[in-house]
Amino acid sequence: MNIFTAGILIIGDEILSGRTQDTNANFIAKNLTSSGIKLEEIRVIQDDKIIIIESVKSFSEKYNYVFTTGGIGPTHDDITSESIAEAFNKKYETNLEAFNILEKYYPKGDFNISRQRMAKMPSDVDLIYNPMTAAPGFKIKNVFVLPGVPKIMEQMLKDVLLNLDKGKPKKITTINTDLYESKIASSLSDIQNQFFDCSIGSYPYFNFISKQGGVNIVISSWEMNSLDEIEKEIINMIKFNGGNYSIV
Amino acid sequence: MNIFTAGILIIGDEILSGRTQDTNANFIAKNLTSSGIKLEEIRVIQDDKIIIIESVKSFSEKYNYVFTTGGIGPTHDDITSESIAEAFNKKYETNLEAFNILEKYYPKGDFNISRQRMAKMPSDVDLIYNPMTAAPGFKIKNVFVLPGVPKIMEQMLKDVLLNLDKGKPKKITTINTDLYESKIASSLSDIQNQFFDCSIGSYPYFNFISKQGGVNIVISSWEMNSLDEIEKEIINMIKFNGGNYSIV
């Protein structure tokens, strides 16, 4: 079966300094997973032309789809578009359609030189329309270039995903138990060894106030048509060990 | 001046599937910045031995310090420690000090084989103690291996940072203005061009309900002793354009 893979590049010094907690990667991740696209890597990189060029090139070769966020605004530190033009040996020039969209959006006289910069892109791109603040993103080869402002990015991503070749969504079931991870670790490992087409993840949690803990067991598979058999095995194992369970 | 650099590796399929919003990278980022360590890259990678080995090796060569989170628990999907042993051509074996700590921590009879797995590490490491749930992390070369559970990781990181060679903290000032980004973009670019030792970042925001927006202008420098001069220039520029400002 054909699995479509993806990588995300978050471009922004403000994430690396810790000033901003990134939420874009998680939003994109969730939407890719439910769309049947397997996200294999997220990188947060500096606002640095050489680093952007290298990362975009390597991701574009490695993954079916690449999503970038950040660095397409009107200021001097917005260098994503020109870097991506260079990565693909394209001219960095005014996109007429983007220019017209922006010119129509702003009140007469407000479409100044800085704003006009937002119409500059690599040549031969497809625009990704922005229903909120007009300034479009773009698609070049398999790379989707999106803004960093979460609300705007989220809207644009949803449109992008509608028109993308996708696989079968990943099947996922989560079973919660009040047993501790180490109690079930070896049984879980045995069950994993019976089923190669799925992955069984084990995510312990512990509440330091109530001193209660447990595990979320996440069964997931891109290939299988049903997880019922594995689910049953795990529930039996939990019961056998005297634990409670619920399907989350 | 010596600048210490760092990279973070977040190891975990649950982040890539979107199931979990990572907060560890942001916590580490903030603490590195305030400790005078420059974070240059964050990568979120799959629970895959070959990928972990390659990423750890390349980060260890590229950055002064590397921080990993995730994959050091007792279950079959916890493969960080054995992967890192392999990355550095070390044996993967029981660390006696870690074994003793864990044995003392658990009630008699509860220190089972799965839990004993948490004492297995590359040979010749320094332990990173865990004041909450006993299971230690470790340091090997310039790589600090930490757990994925945020509360525990955060405590352990703070101890690690106390004893690390660090640089001068980064100087940062944030100026907020109600002017739109595109209004000040070219002036900001002119100011940036006068000061090469600092970076001026421009982070627009927009409230879609109140329809009010503005920009946070972040001036930062690892090298300069004072940002006062740049701050003054930016404030004058805001006033000149008829905007209000505040230091955030």
Interface residues (C-beta under 8 A of the other chain):
Chain A: I10 D13 E14 I15 L16 S17 G18 R19 T20 Q21 D22 T23 A25 N26 F27 I28 A29 K30 N31 L32 T33 L39 E40 E41 I42 R43 V44 I45 Q46 D47 G73 P74 T75 H76 D77 N112 I113 S114 R115 R117 M132 T133 V149 K151 K170 I172 E181 S182 K183 A185 S186 L188 S189 Q192 S199 I200 G201 S202 Y203 P204 Y205 F206 F208 V218 S220
Chain B: I10 D13 E14 I15 L16 S17 G18 R19 T20 Q21 D22 T23 A25 N26 F27 I28 A29 K30 N31 L32 T33 L39 E40 E41 I42 R43 V44 I45 Q46 D47 G73 P74 T75 H76 D77 N112 I113 S114 R115 R117 M132 T133 V149 K151 K170 I172 E181 S182 K183 A185 S186 L188 S189 Q192 S199 I200 G201 S202 Y203 P204 Y205 F206 F208 V218 S220
